[in-house]
């Protein structure tokens, strides 16, 4: 009986077992968040409110990224004996020149790391059609593409 089920639903079973989970890179996430922040302002329009809702859907990924960057900063910060942090006059971590180079490289590596992400379904896309930066992050929006003219 089970054999007949597998034979009949072979493609569905294959897709369930071997389906690739969509992923995005943290660098793409940072671009998305910066693009949304540049537009949402104080959320006065319906479109700005929709963009903020989209940000809310990626917020946990963005917070995870920020926590990882903060951990890298802490790992590279200058310390005294007994691992006591050395802070500057503004209360920020102090870094040696070499630690800054190492931190910069580690953040670059983090930006290229992927995380699992399922595109956000948008039920009411009105007003979002021009925001092409949402394309890889959402479903349900038909984007208006600008045609580049050759000079």
Secondary structure, 3 states (H helix, E strand, C coil): CHHHHHHHCHHHHHHHHHCCCCEEEHHHHHHHHHHHHHHHCCCCCHHHHHHHHHHHHHHHHHHHHHHHHHHHHHHHCCECHHHCECECCCCCECCCHHHHHHHHHHHHHHHCCEEECCCEECCCCCCCCCCHHHCCCEECCCCCCCCCCCC
